[in-house]
Amino acid sequence: MEVKPTQPERVPTRTVLASIAGLWLCYLLLITLRSALVDRMYFVEMLGLRSLVTLAGIAVTAMAWSILRLFDHRRVGVRMAIAAVVMLPAALALAVINTQVFSGIDKRNFEQRRNPTQVEIRRDLAGNVLVDFPDPPQLTPQQLEQFQKQFAKQGMWKQLTDIAIGRYFLLLAWAALYFAMVNAEQARAAERREGEYKRAAKAAELRSLRYQVNPHFLFNTLNSLSALVMTGKAAAAEQMIQTLSSFYRRSLAEDQTGDSTLDAEVALQRAYLEIEAVRFPERLRTRFEIPPALEDVSIPGMILQPLVENSVRYGVAPTSRPVTISIAAREEYGRLVLEVCDDGPGADDGSKGFGIGLANVQSRLAARYGDEASLAAGPGEQGGWRSVIRLPLERHG
């Protein structure tokens, strides 16, 4: 398995834009609700202007994000410092936009009462400037013009400052949300990479274990072939070579680290036992008990090979009488049970259970299934040797 090079982790653009739109639409909803409950003056007109300011807020925040995303892989402290700097001009821009959009409403409020002597300036939650006038005496046109200029000069900076501060903290709050999304995406990417590396390591382990099977099998087969040649059994040797060639065509055509179907695995073992039958024509007998319903289940390729080899080596070779090697499969409580047994002499010292073959099978099962699979091997109830594999029942494909 090849692990792909890591790519920079990015929060999907759609997700970022949705968070920006959600922030400003929530702001619009809350301000509109407040206006409907508290101050209905120019409600419809104000709703349109607030919607325009909301669109401007979305656009400015999106532009600020295009800068913040350049620092996604910096430390959190660096990102927060950059956000504090970037969001300041963004907040000022929004304050200017807000002031310009609502300037007509402000002027209309001022001109409704043209004779103030004391003016109380206040601001609602939407950032709109509200002017409260008492009932003052009449002013001359010159006094009114002078007052308007003074009010415009003093009120503009106060209005911009108040709005900019509010927008600044609103933008910082969104920046914190964005950094949280970046951290979450990086954590998910790290988990994906970890999973890929674990799968790659497991595939390498399975590949190594699988490659141990073929040389071991080939070594035993070549020894058998050599024995046939040395004893002058040329016809039997030729038949073994042809069967061996067929066996390797089938086994090497499969994925050396992947799974196989039980049917294909049994077919390989039939071919192997045909090879050994050339060596032991009078002694080797076989029996297969494979239910058709289980032929398409998935098992590790050549997982039965070491078990069948053990039965030939320890069951057939040491004796002069006929020995039957059985390969059977069954479903048991939703799990697949594979059994390889023989009625040979067995092994009194127990060495049969701890060779390279059984160790390889145990390691492959552990690498592929963890604790979900097991191998048990030992003397059979009626003599001989019995090996049983239990593993999850999975359909191939």
PyMOL commands that set and color helices and strands:
alter all, ss='L'
color gray80, all
select helices_A, chain A and resi 13-38+43-71+76-101+103-111+141-230+234-252+262-279+292-294+305-316+351-354+356-372
alter helices_A, ss='H'
color red, helices_A
select strands_A, chain A and resi 120-123+129-132+259-261+284-289+298-300+323-332+335-342+374-379+385-392
alter strands_A, ss='S'
color yellow, strands_A
deselect
rebuild
show_as cartoon
